[in-house]
Amino acid sequence: MKESNQVRKLLIASAVIVLGIPAIAGATPSISQIEDDAVRVSYADLNLANEAGVVKLYARLQSASRAVCGPRSLREAGSTKQLSRNKACYHNALSKAVAKFDNATLDRIHAG
């Protein structure tokens, strides 16, 4: 849990992304728990008017979502049930974060 807290502290900045934070080591929040806590992601150094800046922002949002929602591999998650929860949390958290920016380029990147 200490390592997880250190990762969250490194994601400092000015945009608040509403994501769930695990209450105990190895636990992943349910989708209904997302929005209980927040992770801050820095983007002040990025130019969101060009695609390169938006691509970097998206990578940061993905990283924050991974940090909050836990591993996305079966080996690391420990069970298919936990893996499913982690993946659902990740996709929900990332989608909510992207929506907060209301940026057409970010929406397009997220849509794939």
C-alpha positions in Angstrom: 0.0 0.0 0.0 2.9 2.4 0.7 4.3 1.9 -2.8 0.8 2.6 -4.2 0.5 5.8 -2.2 3.9 6.9 -3.5 2.8 6.4 -7.1 -0.3 8.5 -6.5 1.7 11.3 -4.9 3.9 11.4 -8.0 0.8 12.1 -10.1 0.7 15.7 -8.9 -0.9 18.7 -10.6 -3.8 20.7 -11.7 -6.4 18.5 -13.2 -8.5 16.4 -10.8 -9.6 13.1 -12.3 -12.3 11.4 -10.4 -11.2 7.8 -9.8 -11.6 5.2 -7.1 -8.7 4.5 -4.8 -8.3 1.0 -3.3 -9.0 1.0 0.4 -6.7 -1.9 1.1 -3.7 -3.4 -0.7 -4.8 -5.6 -3.6 -8.4 -4.4 -3.5 -10.0 -2.6 -6.4 -13.0 -0.3 -6.1 -16.2 -1.3 -7.7 -17.5 1.0 -10.4 -20.0 2.5 -7.9 -17.1 3.5 -5.7 -15.4 5.5 -8.4 -15.7 9.2 -7.7 -15.1 8.7 -3.9 -11.5 9.8 -4.3 -9.4 11.7 -6.9 -6.0 11.5 -8.5 -4.3 14.6 -9.8 -2.7 14.5 -13.2 -0.4 17.3 -14.4 -1.0 18.8 -17.8 0.1 22.4 -17.3 3.2 21.7 -19.3 1.2 20.3 -22.3 -0.2 22.2 -25.3 -3.7 20.7 -25.7 -4.2 22.6 -28.9 -1.9 20.1 -30.8 -2.2 16.4 -31.1 1.3 15.7 -29.5 0.2 17.4 -26.3 -3.1 15.5 -26.2 -1.3 12.2 -26.8 0.9 12.9 -23.8 -2.1 13.8 -21.7 -3.9 10.6 -22.7 -0.8 8.5 -21.7 -0.9 10.3 -18.3 -4.6 9.6 -17.9 -4.0 5.9 -18.7 -1.2 5.7 -16.2 -3.3 7.3 -13.4 -6.2 4.9 -14.2 -3.8 1.9 -14.0 -2.4 3.1 -10.7 -5.8 3.4 -9.2 -7.5 0.3 -10.6 -4.8 -2.3 -10.2 -3.1 -4.8 -12.6 -4.6 -5.7 -15.9 -2.9 -9.1 -16.3 -4.3 -12.3 -14.8 -0.9 -13.2 -13.3 -0.8 -10.0 -11.3 -4.5 -9.7 -10.5 -4.5 -13.2 -9.1 -8.0 -14.3 -10.3 -10.2 -13.8 -13.3 -12.8 -12.2 -11.1 -10.3 -9.6 -9.8 -9.0 -9.1 -13.4 -12.5 -8.4 -14.6 -13.0 -5.8 -11.8 -9.7 -4.1 -12.5 -10.4 -3.8 -16.3 -13.9 -2.5 -15.7 -12.5 0.1 -13.2 -9.8 1.1 -15.6 -12.1 1.6 -18.6 -14.7 3.5 -16.5 -12.1 5.7 -14.8 -10.3 6.5 -18.1 -13.6 7.3 -19.8 -14.7 9.6 -17.0 -11.3 11.4 -17.1 -11.4 11.9 -20.8 -15.0 13.3 -20.6 -13.9 15.9 -18.1 -11.6 17.6 -20.7 -14.2 18.0 -23.5 -11.5 17.9 -26.1 -12.3 16.5 -29.5 -8.8 15.2 -30.2 -8.7 13.4 -26.8 -12.2 11.9 -27.5 -10.9 10.6 -30.9 -7.8 9.1 -29.4 -9.8 7.5 -26.6 -12.3 6.0 -29.1 -9.4 4.4 -30.9 
